[in-house]
Amino acid sequence: MSDHVYKVIELVGSSTASIEDAIQTAVERASQTLRNLRWFEVIETRGHIEGGKVHHYQVTLKAGFTMEGADGG
């Protein structure tokens, strides 16, 4: 296995459907402009309540991608 160097960014995804959908939304959107996304970590979860029910989910993620170049990929 070769050594890897990762750049880490923070993303916030949201969804009215679920926490999982909020994660998927963030990852899919980031993958439109970033190459080599490799992993994510959920660091915060929160939501919005309306009328006594969960109305909106929001997750903050750290996402890592391998850097391009001679040693990075």
All heavy atoms as a GROMACS GRO file, in nm:
protein
  564
    1MET      N    1   0.085  -0.118   0.000
    1MET     CA    2   0.000   0.000   0.000
    1MET      C    3   0.089   0.124   0.000
    1MET      O    4   0.181   0.135   0.078
    1MET     CB    5  -0.090  -0.002   0.123
    1MET     CG    6  -0.180   0.117   0.132
    1MET     SD    7  -0.290   0.101   0.276
    1MET     CE    8  -0.379   0.251   0.259
    2SER      N    9   0.059   0.218  -0.088
    2SER     CA   10   0.139   0.339  -0.093
    2SER      C   11   0.090   0.440   0.010
    2SER      O   12  -0.022   0.434   0.058
    2SER     CB   13   0.131   0.399  -0.234
    2SER     OG   14  -0.003   0.433  -0.263
    3ASP      N   15   0.178   0.532   0.044
    3ASP     CA   16   0.141   0.638   0.137
    3ASP      C   17   0.051   0.739   0.067
    3ASP      O   18   0.064   0.762  -0.053
    3ASP     CB   19   0.268   0.709   0.188
    3ASP     CG   20   0.355   0.617   0.272
    3ASP    OD1   21   0.300   0.522   0.330
    3ASP    OD2   22   0.476   0.641   0.279
    4HIS      N   23  -0.038   0.800   0.142
    4HIS     CA   24  -0.130   0.899   0.086
    4HIS      C   25  -0.122   1.027   0.166
    4HIS      O   26  -0.100   1.024   0.288
    4HIS     CB   27  -0.274   0.849   0.089
    4HIS     CG   28  -0.298   0.729   0.003
    4HIS    ND1   29  -0.311   0.736  -0.133
    4HIS    CD2   30  -0.310   0.599   0.034
    4HIS    CE1   31  -0.331   0.617  -0.182
    4HIS    NE2   32  -0.331   0.530  -0.082
    5VAL      N   33  -0.142   1.138   0.098
    5VAL     CA   34  -0.157   1.268   0.162
    5VAL      C   35  -0.297   1.316   0.126
    5VAL      O   36  -0.339   1.311   0.010
    5VAL     CB   37  -0.052   1.368   0.110
    5VAL    CG1   38  -0.077   1.507   0.167
    5VAL    CG2   39   0.088   1.320   0.146
    6TYR      N   40  -0.371   1.360   0.227
    6TYR     CA   41  -0.508   1.404   0.206
    6TYR      C   42  -0.522   1.552   0.238
    6TYR      O   43  -0.462   1.602   0.333
    6TYR     CB   44  -0.605   1.328   0.296
    6TYR     CG   45  -0.611   1.180   0.268
    6TYR    CD1   46  -0.534   1.091   0.340
    6TYR    CD2   47  -0.695   1.130   0.169
    6TYR    CE1   48  -0.540   0.955   0.315
    6TYR    CE2   49  -0.701   0.994   0.142
    6TYR     CZ   50  -0.623   0.908   0.216
    6TYR     OH   51  -0.629   0.773   0.190
    7LYS      N   52  -0.605   1.619   0.163
    7LYS     CA   53  -0.651   1.753   0.196
    7LYS      C   54  -0.787   1.732   0.261
    7LYS      O   55  -0.869   1.652   0.215
    7LYS     CB   56  -0.664   1.836   0.068
    7LYS     CG   57  -0.730   1.970   0.086
    7LYS     CD   58  -0.636   2.068   0.151
    7LYS     CE   59  -0.704   2.205   0.158
    7LYS     NZ   60  -0.631   2.296   0.242
    8VAL      N   61  -0.815   1.802   0.371
    8VAL     CA   62  -0.941   1.787   0.443
    8VAL      C   63  -1.019   1.917   0.434
    8VAL      O   64  -0.965   2.026   0.457
    8VAL     CB   65  -0.916   1.750   0.591
    8VAL    CG1   66  -1.047   1.739   0.667
    8VAL    CG2   67  -0.836   1.621   0.601
    9ILE      N   68  -1.147   1.904   0.398
    9ILE     CA   69  -1.235   2.020   0.391
    9ILE      C   70  -1.357   1.994   0.478
    9ILE      O   71  -1.385   1.880   0.517
    9ILE     CB   72  -1.279   2.051   0.246
    9ILE    CG1   73  -1.353   1.931   0.187
    9ILE    CG2   74  -1.160   2.089   0.161
    9ILE    CD1   75  -1.424   1.962   0.057
   10GLU      N   76  -1.432   2.099   0.505
   10GLU     CA   77  -1.554   2.085   0.582
   10GLU      C   78  -1.673   2.117   0.492
   10GLU      O   79  -1.671   2.213   0.415
   10GLU     CB   80  -1.552   2.181   0.702
   10GLU     CG   81  -1.659   2.152   0.804
   10GLU     CD   82  -1.636   2.229   0.933
   10GLU    OE1   83  -1.552   2.185   1.015
   10GLU    OE2   84  -1.700   2.334   0.949
   11LEU      N   85  -1.776   2.034   0.499
   11LEU     CA   86  -1.897   2.049   0.419
   11LEU      C   87  -2.018   2.048   0.511
   11LEU      O   88  -2.015   1.986   0.617
   11LEU     CB   89  -1.912   1.932   0.321
   11LEU     CG   90  -1.797   1.900   0.228
   11LEU    CD1   91  -1.818   1.764   0.163
   11LEU    CD2   92  -1.784   2.008   0.123
   12VAL      N   93  -2.124   2.114   0.469
   12VAL     CA   94  -2.251   2.108   0.541
   12VAL      C   95  -2.357   2.068   0.440
   12VAL      O   96  -2.375   2.135   0.338
   12VAL     CB   97  -2.287   2.242   0.607
   12VAL    CG1   98  -2.422   2.233   0.676
   12VAL    CG2   99  -2.179   2.286   0.705
   13GLY      N  100  -2.426   1.957   0.468
   13GLY     CA  101  -2.534   1.910   0.382
   13GLY      C  102  -2.666   1.919   0.455
   13GLY      O  103  -2.671   1.909   0.578
   14SER      N  104  -2.774   1.939   0.379
   14SER     CA  105  -2.905   1.947   0.443
   14SER      C  106  -3.008   1.870   0.362
   14SER      O  107  -2.990   1.846   0.242
   14SER     CB  108  -2.948   2.093   0.459
   14SER     OG  109  -2.955   2.155   0.332
   15SER      N  110  -3.115   1.832   0.430
   15SER     CA  111  -3.222   1.755   0.366
   15SER      C  112  -3.347   1.761   0.452
   15SER      O  113  -3.338   1.766   0.574
   15SER     CB  114  -3.179   1.609   0.350
   15SER     OG  115  -3.287   1.528   0.308
   16THR      N  116  -3.461   1.756   0.386
   16THR     CA  117  -3.587   1.743   0.460
   16THR      C  118  -3.622   1.596   0.480
   16THR      O  119  -3.714   1.565   0.555
   16THR     CB  120  -3.702   1.814   0.385
   16THR    OG1  121  -3.710   1.760   0.253
   16THR    CG2  122  -3.679   1.964   0.380
   17ALA      N  123  -3.549   1.505   0.414
   17ALA     CA  124  -3.582   1.362   0.420
   17ALA      C  125  -3.516   1.288   0.535
   17ALA      O  126  -3.583   1.216   0.610
   17ALA     CB  127  -3.545   1.295   0.288
   18SER      N  128  -3.380   1.301   0.550
   18SER     CA  129  -3.310   1.223   0.651
   18SER      C  130  -3.167   1.272   0.669
   18SER      O  131  -3.114   1.347   0.586
   18SER     CB  132  -3.306   1.075   0.610
   18SER     OG  133  -3.224   1.058   0.496
   19ILE      N  134  -3.104   1.224   0.774
   19ILE     CA  135  -2.963   1.252   0.797
   19ILE      C  136  -2.879   1.191   0.686
   19ILE      O  137  -2.788   1.255   0.632
   19ILE     CB  138  -2.918   1.199   0.935
   19ILE    CG1  139  -2.985   1.280   1.046
   19ILE    CG2  140  -2.767   1.202   0.950
   19ILE    CD1  141  -2.971   1.220   1.184
   20GLU      N  142  -2.911   1.068   0.648
   20GLU     CA  143  -2.837   1.001   0.541
   20GLU      C  144  -2.846   1.078   0.410
   20GLU      O  145  -2.749   1.090   0.336
   20GLU     CB  146  -2.887   0.857   0.522
   20GLU     CG  147  -2.852   0.764   0.635
   20GLU     CD  148  -2.949   0.773   0.753
   20GLU    OE1  149  -3.050   0.848   0.747
   20GLU    OE2  150  -2.924   0.705   0.854
   21ASP      N  151  -2.963   1.133   0.381
   21ASP     CA  152  -2.981   1.211   0.259
   21ASP      C  153  -2.901   1.340   0.265
   21ASP      O  154  -2.846   1.385   0.164
   21ASP     CB  155  -3.129   1.240   0.236
   21ASP     CG  156  -3.156   1.295   0.098
   21ASP    OD1  157  -3.114   1.232  -0.001
   21ASP    OD2  158  -3.220   1.402   0.089
   22ALA      N  159  -2.891   1.401   0.382
   22ALA     CA  160  -2.811   1.521   0.398
   22ALA      C  161  -2.663   1.491   0.372
   22ALA      O  162  -2.592   1.570   0.308
   22ALA     CB  163  -2.830   1.580   0.538
   23ILE      N  164  -2.615   1.376   0.420
   23ILE     CA  165  -2.477   1.335   0.394
   23ILE      C  166  -2.456   1.314   0.245
   23ILE      O  167  -2.361   1.365   0.185
   23ILE     CB  168  -2.443   1.205   0.471
   23ILE    CG1  169  -2.443   1.230   0.621
   23ILE    CG2  170  -2.309   1.148   0.424
   23ILE    CD1  171  -2.441   1.103   0.704
   24GLN      N  172  -2.548   1.240   0.182
   24GLN     CA  173  -2.536   1.211   0.039
   24GLN      C  174  -2.538   1.339  -0.043
   24GLN      O  175  -2.463   1.353  -0.140
   24GLN     CB  176  -2.649   1.117  -0.004
   24GLN     CG  177  -2.630   1.058  -0.140
   24GLN     CD  178  -2.509   0.966  -0.147
   24GLN    OE1  179  -2.481   0.889  -0.056
   24GLN    NE2  180  -2.436   0.975  -0.256
   25THR      N  181  -2.623   1.433  -0.006
   25THR     CA  182  -2.631   1.560  -0.076
   25THR      C  183  -2.497   1.633  -0.072
   25THR      O  184  -2.449   1.683  -0.174
   25THR     CB  185  -2.741   1.649  -0.013
   25THR    OG1  186  -2.867   1.583  -0.029
   25THR    CG2  187  -2.748   1.786  -0.078
   26ALA      N  188  -2.436   1.638   0.045
   26ALA     CA  189  -2.307   1.707   0.059
   26ALA      C  190  -2.198   1.638  -0.022
   26ALA      O  191  -2.120   1.703  -0.093
   26ALA     CB  192  -2.266   1.713   0.207
   27VAL      N  193  -2.191   1.506  -0.014
   27VAL     CA  194  -2.087   1.431  -0.086
   27VAL      C  195  -2.106   1.442  -0.237
   27VAL      O  196  -2.010   1.466  -0.311
   27VAL     CB  197  -2.085   1.283  -0.040
   27VAL    CG1  198  -1.995   1.199  -0.130
   27VAL    CG2  199  -2.040   1.273   0.105
   28GLU      N  200  -2.229   1.426  -0.284
   28GLU     CA  201  -2.255   1.435  -0.428
   28GLU      C  202  -2.222   1.573  -0.483
   28GLU      O  203  -2.161   1.586  -0.589
   28GLU     CB  204  -2.400   1.399  -0.460
   28GLU     CG  205  -2.428   1.251  -0.450
   28GLU     CD  206  -2.573   1.216  -0.477
   28GLU    OE1  207  -2.654   1.306  -0.509
   28GLU    OE2  208  -2.606   1.097  -0.467
   29ARG      N  209  -2.258   1.676  -0.408
   29ARG     CA  210  -2.230   1.812  -0.455
   29ARG      C  211  -2.080   1.839  -0.456
   29ARG      O  212  -2.025   1.896  -0.551
   29ARG     CB  213  -2.301   1.914  -0.367
   29ARG     CG  214  -2.272   2.059  -0.403
   29ARG     CD  215  -2.314   2.090  -0.548
   29ARG     NE  216  -2.278   2.224  -0.583
   29ARG     CZ  217  -2.163   2.258  -0.642
   29ARG    NH1  218  -2.072   2.168  -0.668
   29ARG    NH2  219  -2.139   2.385  -0.670
   30ALA      N  220  -2.010   1.797  -0.353
   30ALA     CA  221  -1.865   1.817  -0.347
   30ALA      C  222  -1.795   1.743  -0.460
   30ALA      O  223  -1.697   1.793  -0.518
   30ALA     CB  224  -1.810   1.773  -0.212
   31SER      N  225  -1.844   1.625  -0.494
   31SER     CA  226  -1.780   1.545  -0.598
   31SER      C  227  -1.796   1.607  -0.737
   31SER      O  228  -1.726   1.568  -0.830
   31SER     CB  229  -1.833   1.402  -0.598
   31SER     OG  230  -1.966   1.398  -0.642
   32GLN      N  231  -1.883   1.705  -0.751
   32GLN     CA  232  -1.897   1.775  -0.879
   32GLN      C  233  -1.780   1.867  -0.907
   32GLN      O  234  -1.752   1.898  -1.023
   32GLN     CB  235  -2.028   1.854  -0.882
   32GLN     CG  236  -2.151   1.768  -0.883
   32GLN     CD  237  -2.279   1.850  -0.876
   32GLN    OE1  238  -2.278   1.973  -0.885
   32GLN    NE2  239  -2.391   1.782  -0.859
   33THR      N  240  -1.712   1.913  -0.802
   33THR     CA  241  -1.601   2.007  -0.822
   33THR      C  242  -1.469   1.960  -0.764
   33THR      O  243  -1.366   2.020  -0.792
   33THR     CB  244  -1.635   2.145  -0.760
   33THR    OG1  245  -1.666   2.128  -0.622
   33THR    CG2  246  -1.751   2.210  -0.831
   34LEU      N  247  -1.470   1.853  -0.685
   34LEU     CA  248  -1.347   1.800  -0.627
   34LEU      C  249  -1.321   1.660  -0.681
   34LEU      O  250  -1.413   1.579  -0.691
   34LEU     CB  251  -1.360   1.792  -0.473
   34LEU     CG  252  -1.377   1.924  -0.400
   34LEU    CD1  253  -1.412   1.899  -0.255
   34LEU    CD2  254  -1.252   2.009  -0.412
   35ARG      N  255  -1.197   1.633  -0.712
   35ARG     CA  256  -1.158   1.499  -0.757
   35ARG      C  257  -1.098   1.421  -0.640
   35ARG      O  258  -1.047   1.478  -0.545
   35ARG     CB  259  -1.055   1.510  -0.869
   35ARG     CG  260  -1.112   1.562  -0.999
   35ARG     CD  261  -1.011   1.555  -1.110
   35ARG     NE  262  -0.893   1.636  -1.084
   35ARG     CZ  263  -0.879   1.763  -1.115
   35ARG    NH1  264  -0.979   1.828  -1.173
   35ARG    NH2  265  -0.768   1.828  -1.089
   36ASN      N  266  -1.103   1.291  -0.651
   36ASN     CA  267  -1.035   1.200  -0.558
   36ASN      C  268  -1.090   1.203  -0.415
   36ASN      O  269  -1.015   1.179  -0.320
   36ASN     CB  270  -0.885   1.226  -0.557
   36ASN     CG  271  -0.824   1.221  -0.695
   36ASN    OD1  272  -0.856   1.132  -0.773
   36ASN    ND2  273  -0.738   1.316  -0.726
   37LEU      N  274  -1.219   1.231  -0.398
   37LEU     CA  275  -1.278   1.222  -0.264
   37LEU      C  276  -1.266   1.078  -0.217
   37LEU      O  277  -1.296   0.984  -0.291
   37LEU     CB  278  -1.424   1.263  -0.265
   37LEU     CG  279  -1.452   1.413  -0.269
   37LEU    CD1  280  -1.599   1.438  -0.296
   37LEU    CD2  281  -1.410   1.479  -0.140
   38ARG      N  282  -1.221   1.057  -0.093
   38ARG     CA  283  -1.195   0.922  -0.043
   38ARG      C  284  -1.272   0.886   0.084
   38ARG      O  285  -1.303   0.770   0.105
   38ARG     CB  286  -1.045   0.905  -0.015
   38ARG     CG  287  -0.957   0.925  -0.135
   38ARG     CD  288  -0.977   0.813  -0.234
   38ARG     NE  289  -0.882   0.829  -0.344
   38ARG     CZ  290  -0.915   0.826  -0.471
   38ARG    NH1  291  -1.039   0.806  -0.506
   38ARG    NH2  292  -0.824   0.841  -0.564
   39TRP      N  293  -1.300   0.982   0.171
   39TRP     CA  294  -1.365   0.947   0.297
   39TRP      C  295  -1.439   1.069   0.353
   39TRP      O  296  -1.418   1.182   0.308
   39TRP     CB  297  -1.264   0.897   0.400
   39TRP     CG  298  -1.151   0.991   0.430
   39TRP    CD1  299  -1.027   0.993   0.371
   39TRP    CD2  300  -1.151   1.099   0.523
   39TRP    NE1  301  -0.951   1.094   0.423
   39TRP    CE2  302  -1.024   1.161   0.517
   39TRP    CE3  303  -1.243   1.150   0.612
   39TRP    CZ2  304  -0.990   1.272   0.596
   39TRP    CZ3  305  -1.208   1.259   0.692
   39TRP    CH2  306  -1.083   1.317   0.682
   40PHE      N  307  -1.529   1.043   0.447
   40PHE     CA  308  -1.594   1.152   0.520
   40PHE      C  309  -1.614   1.110   0.665
   40PHE      O  310  -1.614   0.992   0.698
   40PHE     CB  311  -1.728   1.191   0.457
   40PHE     CG  312  -1.838   1.092   0.476
   40PHE    CD1  313  -1.922   1.099   0.586
   40PHE    CD2  314  -1.858   0.990   0.384
   40PHE    CE1  315  -2.023   1.007   0.604
   40PHE    CE2  316  -1.959   0.897   0.401
   40PHE     CZ  317  -2.042   0.907   0.511
   41GLU      N  318  -1.631   1.209   0.748
   41GLU     CA  319  -1.658   1.188   0.891
   41GLU      C  320  -1.765   1.288   0.933
   41GLU      O  321  -1.750   1.409   0.911
   41GLU     CB  322  -1.530   1.213   0.971
   41GLU     CG  323  -1.548   1.212   1.120
   41GLU     CD  324  -1.422   1.253   1.196
   41GLU    OE1  325  -1.321   1.288   1.132
   41GLU    OE2  326  -1.427   1.250   1.320
   42VAL      N  327  -1.874   1.241   0.989
   42VAL     CA  328  -1.977   1.330   1.039
   42VAL      C  329  -1.930   1.387   1.172
   42VAL      O  330  -1.899   1.313   1.264
   42VAL     CB  331  -2.112   1.256   1.056
   42VAL    CG1  332  -2.216   1.349   1.119
   42VAL    CG2  333  -2.161   1.201   0.924
   43ILE      N  334  -1.922   1.518   1.179
   43ILE     CA  335  -1.873   1.581   1.303
   43ILE      C  336  -1.983   1.654   1.380
   43ILE      O  337  -1.965   1.684   1.498
   43ILE     CB  338  -1.753   1.675   1.276
   43ILE    CG1  339  -1.788   1.784   1.176
   43ILE    CG2  340  -1.634   1.595   1.228
   43ILE    CD1  341  -1.677   1.886   1.157
   44GLU      N  342  -2.095   1.680   1.314
   44GLU     CA  343  -2.205   1.747   1.384
   44GLU      C  344  -2.336   1.716   1.314
   44GLU      O  345  -2.342   1.710   1.191
   44GLU     CB  346  -2.181   1.898   1.385
   44GLU     CG  347  -2.280   1.977   1.465
   44GLU     CD  348  -2.242   2.125   1.473
   44GLU    OE1  349  -2.204   2.183   1.369
   44GLU    OE2  350  -2.249   2.180   1.583
   45THR      N  351  -2.440   1.695   1.392
   45THR     CA  352  -2.573   1.672   1.338
   45THR      C  353  -2.670   1.765   1.410
   45THR      O  354  -2.665   1.776   1.532
   45THR     CB  355  -2.618   1.525   1.362
   45THR    OG1  356  -2.518   1.438   1.310
   45THR    CG2  357  -2.751   1.497   1.296
   46ARG      N  358  -2.755   1.828   1.335
   46ARG     CA  359  -2.857   1.912   1.397
   46ARG      C  360  -2.980   1.915   1.307
   46ARG      O  361  -2.978   1.864   1.196
   46ARG     CB  362  -2.806   2.054   1.424
   46ARG     CG  363  -2.744   2.123   1.314
   46ARG     CD  364  -2.689   2.262   1.354
   46ARG     NE  365  -2.623   2.308   1.236
   46ARG     CZ  366  -2.496   2.288   1.209
   46ARG    NH1  367  -2.419   2.228   1.296
   46ARG    NH2  368  -2.444   2.327   1.096
   47GLY      N  369  -3.086   1.973   1.358
   47GLY     CA  370  -3.210   1.977   1.280
   47GLY      C  371  -3.295   2.094   1.319
   47GLY      O  372  -3.267   2.166   1.415
   48HIS      N  373  -3.401   2.110   1.243
   48HIS     CA  374  -3.495   2.219   1.263
   48HIS      C  375  -3.633   2.157   1.290
   48HIS      O  376  -3.673   2.063   1.222
   48HIS     CB  377  -3.500   2.307   1.137
   48HIS     CG  378  -3.594   2.420   1.146
   48HIS    ND1  379  -3.571   2.530   1.224
   48HIS    CD2  380  -3.714   2.440   1.085
   48HIS    CE1  381  -3.673   2.614   1.212
   48HIS    NE2  382  -3.761   2.562   1.128
   49ILE      N  383  -3.700   2.211   1.389
   49ILE     CA  384  -3.831   2.160   1.429
   49ILE      C  385  -3.938   2.263   1.394
   49ILE      O  386  -3.923   2.382   1.423
   49ILE     CB  387  -3.835   2.130   1.580
   49ILE    CG1  388  -3.730   2.025   1.614
   49ILE    CG2  389  -3.975   2.087   1.624
   49ILE    CD1  390  -3.707   2.006   1.763
   50GLU      N  391  -4.045   2.215   1.333
   50GLU     CA  392  -4.162   2.300   1.306
   50GLU      C  393  -4.286   2.222   1.344
   50GLU      O  394  -4.300   2.105   1.307
   50GLU     CB  395  -4.169   2.339   1.158
   50GLU     CG  396  -4.071   2.446   1.119
   50GLU     CD  397  -4.094   2.495   0.976
   50GLU    OE1  398  -4.202   2.471   0.919
   50GLU    OE2  399  -4.000   2.555   0.922
   51GLY      N  400  -4.375   2.285   1.418
   51GLY     CA  401  -4.500   2.220   1.457
   51GLY      C  402  -4.482   2.093   1.536
   51GLY      O  403  -4.562   1.999   1.523
   52GLY      N  404  -4.375   2.085   1.614
   52GLY     CA  405  -4.351   1.968   1.696
   52GLY      C  406  -4.293   1.849   1.621
   52GLY      O  407  -4.284   1.740   1.675
   53LYS      N  408  -4.254   1.869   1.494
   53LYS     CA  409  -4.198   1.761   1.414
   53LYS      C  410  -4.065   1.805   1.352
   53LYS      O  411  -4.044   1.923   1.327
   53LYS     CB  412  -4.294   1.721   1.302
   53LYS     CG  413  -4.424   1.663   1.353
   53LYS     CD  414  -4.511   1.618   1.239
   53LYS     CE  415  -4.640   1.560   1.294
   53LYS     NZ  416  -4.728   1.513   1.190
   54VAL      N  417  -3.980   1.705   1.327
   54VAL     CA  418  -3.854   1.733   1.259
   54VAL      C  419  -3.885   1.776   1.116
   54VAL      O  420  -3.956   1.705   1.043
   54VAL     CB  421  -3.761   1.610   1.259
   54VAL    CG1  422  -3.635   1.639   1.178
   54VAL    CG2  423  -3.725   1.569   1.400
   55HIS      N  424  -3.838   1.894   1.081
   55HIS     CA  425  -3.867   1.949   0.949
   55HIS      C  426  -3.746   1.947   0.856
   55HIS      O  427  -3.762   1.940   0.735
   55HIS     CB  428  -3.918   2.093   0.966
   55HIS     CG  429  -3.955   2.160   0.837
   55HIS    ND1  430  -4.063   2.121   0.763
   55HIS    CD2  431  -3.897   2.261   0.770
   55HIS    CE1  432  -4.072   2.197   0.655
   55HIS    NE2  433  -3.972   2.281   0.656
   56HIS      N  434  -3.626   1.951   0.914
   56HIS     CA  435  -3.506   1.968   0.833
   56HIS      C  436  -3.387   1.909   0.908
   56HIS      O  437  -3.375   1.927   1.028
   56HIS     CB  438  -3.484   2.119   0.812
   56HIS     CG  439  -3.390   2.153   0.704
   56HIS    ND1  440  -3.429   2.165   0.574
   56HIS    CD2  441  -3.258   2.179   0.705
   56HIS    CE1  442  -3.325   2.198   0.500
   56HIS    NE2  443  -3.220   2.207   0.578
   57TYR      N  444  -3.301   1.836   0.837
   57TYR     CA  445  -3.179   1.779   0.894
   57TYR      C  446  -3.059   1.851   0.835
   57TYR      O  447  -3.059   1.886   0.716
   57TYR     CB  448  -3.166   1.631   0.860
   57TYR     CG  449  -3.282   1.547   0.906
   57TYR    CD1  450  -3.393   1.529   0.825
   57TYR    CD2  451  -3.279   1.486   1.031
   57TYR    CE1  452  -3.500   1.452   0.867
   57TYR    CE2  453  -3.386   1.408   1.073
   57TYR     CZ  454  -3.496   1.392   0.991
   57TYR     OH  455  -3.601   1.315   1.033
   58GLN      N  456  -2.956   1.869   0.916
   58GLN     CA  457  -2.832   1.931   0.868
   58GLN      C  458  -2.714   1.858   0.932
   58GLN      O  459  -2.714   1.832   1.052
   58GLN     CB  460  -2.829   2.079   0.905
   58GLN     CG  461  -2.716   2.154   0.839
   58GLN     CD  462  -2.725   2.303   0.869
   58GLN    OE1  463  -2.724   2.341   0.986
   58GLN    NE2  464  -2.734   2.384   0.766
   59VAL      N  465  -2.615   1.823   0.850
   59VAL     CA  466  -2.495   1.756   0.901
   59VAL      C  467  -2.371   1.831   0.854
   59VAL      O  468  -2.365   1.883   0.743
   59VAL     CB  469  -2.485   1.609   0.854
   59VAL    CG1  470  -2.596   1.526   0.913
   59VAL    CG2  471  -2.486   1.597   0.704
   60THR      N  472  -2.274   1.837   0.944
   60THR     CA  473  -2.143   1.893   0.909
   60THR      C  474  -2.047   1.776   0.896
   60THR      O  475  -2.042   1.689   0.982
   60THR     CB  476  -2.094   1.990   1.018
   60THR    OG1  477  -2.193   2.093   1.036
   60THR    CG2  478  -1.961   2.053   0.980
   61LEU      N  479  -1.974   1.773   0.786
   61LEU     CA  480  -1.882   1.664   0.755
   61LEU      C  481  -1.741   1.718   0.735
   61LEU      O  482  -1.723   1.828   0.686
   61LEU     CB  483  -1.918   1.596   0.622
   61LEU     CG  484  -2.059   1.561   0.589
   61LEU    CD1  485  -2.067   1.517   0.444
   61LEU    CD2  486  -2.105   1.449   0.677
   62LYS      N  487  -1.645   1.636   0.771
   62LYS     CA  488  -1.509   1.654   0.723
   62LYS      C  489  -1.494   1.554   0.609
   62LYS      O  490  -1.536   1.439   0.622
   62LYS     CB  491  -1.405   1.624   0.831
   62LYS     CG  492  -1.394   1.730   0.936
   62LYS     CD  493  -1.281   1.698   1.031
   62LYS     CE  494  -1.270   1.804   1.137
   62LYS     NZ  495  -1.161   1.773   1.232
   63ALA      N  496  -1.439   1.599   0.498
   63ALA     CA  497  -1.419   1.510   0.383
   63ALA      C  498  -1.274   1.519   0.342
   63ALA      O  499  -1.214   1.627   0.342
   63ALA     CB  500  -1.510   1.549   0.268
   64GLY      N  501  -1.216   1.404   0.306
   64GLY     CA  502  -1.077   1.400   0.264
   64GLY      C  503  -1.065   1.357   0.120
   64GLY      O  504  -1.139   1.271   0.074
   65PHE      N  505  -0.972   1.420   0.050
   65PHE     CA  506  -0.944   1.377  -0.087
   65PHE      C  507  -0.794   1.373  -0.107
   65PHE      O  508  -0.719   1.449  -0.043
   65PHE     CB  509  -1.012   1.467  -0.191
   65PHE     CG  510  -0.977   1.613  -0.184
   65PHE    CD1  511  -0.877   1.667  -0.263
   65PHE    CD2  512  -1.047   1.698  -0.100
   65PHE    CE1  513  -0.847   1.801  -0.258
   65PHE    CE2  514  -1.018   1.833  -0.094
   65PHE     CZ  515  -0.917   1.885  -0.174
   66THR      N  516  -0.750   1.280  -0.192
   66THR     CA  517  -0.606   1.269  -0.218
   66THR      C  518  -0.564   1.382  -0.309
   66THR      O  519  -0.637   1.422  -0.400
   66THR     CB  520  -0.571   1.132  -0.282
   66THR    OG1  521  -0.655   1.111  -0.395
   66THR    CG2  522  -0.590   1.019  -0.183
   67MET      N  523  -0.446   1.432  -0.282
   67MET     CA  524  -0.392   1.543  -0.359
   67MET      C  525  -0.323   1.488  -0.485
   67MET      O  526  -0.265   1.381  -0.483
   67MET     CB  527  -0.293   1.621  -0.273
   67MET     CG  528  -0.359   1.680  -0.150
   67MET     SD  529  -0.244   1.764  -0.041
   67MET     CE  530  -0.198   1.902  -0.142
   68GLU      N  531  -0.336   1.561  -0.592
   68GLU     CA  532  -0.272   1.523  -0.716
   68GLU      C  533  -0.130   1.575  -0.719
   68GLU      O  534  -0.097   1.673  -0.654
   68GLU     CB  535  -0.350   1.578  -0.835
   68GLU     CG  536  -0.487   1.515  -0.847
   68GLU     CD  537  -0.565   1.567  -0.966
   68GLU    OE1  538  -0.525   1.669  -1.025
   68GLU    OE2  539  -0.666   1.505  -0.997
   69GLY      N  540  -0.047   1.509  -0.795
   69GLY     CA  541   0.093   1.552  -0.808
   69GLY      C  542   0.185   1.435  -0.802
   69GLY      O  543   0.144   1.319  -0.794
   70ALA      N  544   0.313   1.463  -0.798
   70ALA     CA  545   0.416   1.358  -0.804
   70ALA      C  546   0.402   1.257  -0.690
   70ALA      O  547   0.416   1.137  -0.711
   70ALA     CB  548   0.554   1.422  -0.800
   71ASP      N  549   0.375   1.303  -0.568
   71ASP     CA  550   0.367   1.211  -0.455
   71ASP      C  551   0.225   1.188  -0.408
   71ASP      O  552   0.201   1.104  -0.322
   71ASP     CB  553   0.450   1.265  -0.338
   71ASP     CG  554   0.596   1.270  -0.370
   71ASP    OD1  555   0.647   1.180  -0.441
   71ASP    OD2  556   0.661   1.366  -0.326
   72GLY      N  557   0.128   1.266  -0.458
   72GLY     CA  558  -0.004   1.261  -0.402
   72GLY      C  559  -0.109   1.186  -0.481
   72GLY      O  560  -0.221   1.173  -0.438
   73GLY      N  561  -0.078   1.139  -0.600
   73GLY     CA  562  -0.180   1.065  -0.671
   73GLY      C  563  -0.193   1.096  -0.815
   73GLY      O  564  -0.152   1.172  -0.882
   0.00000   0.00000   0.00000
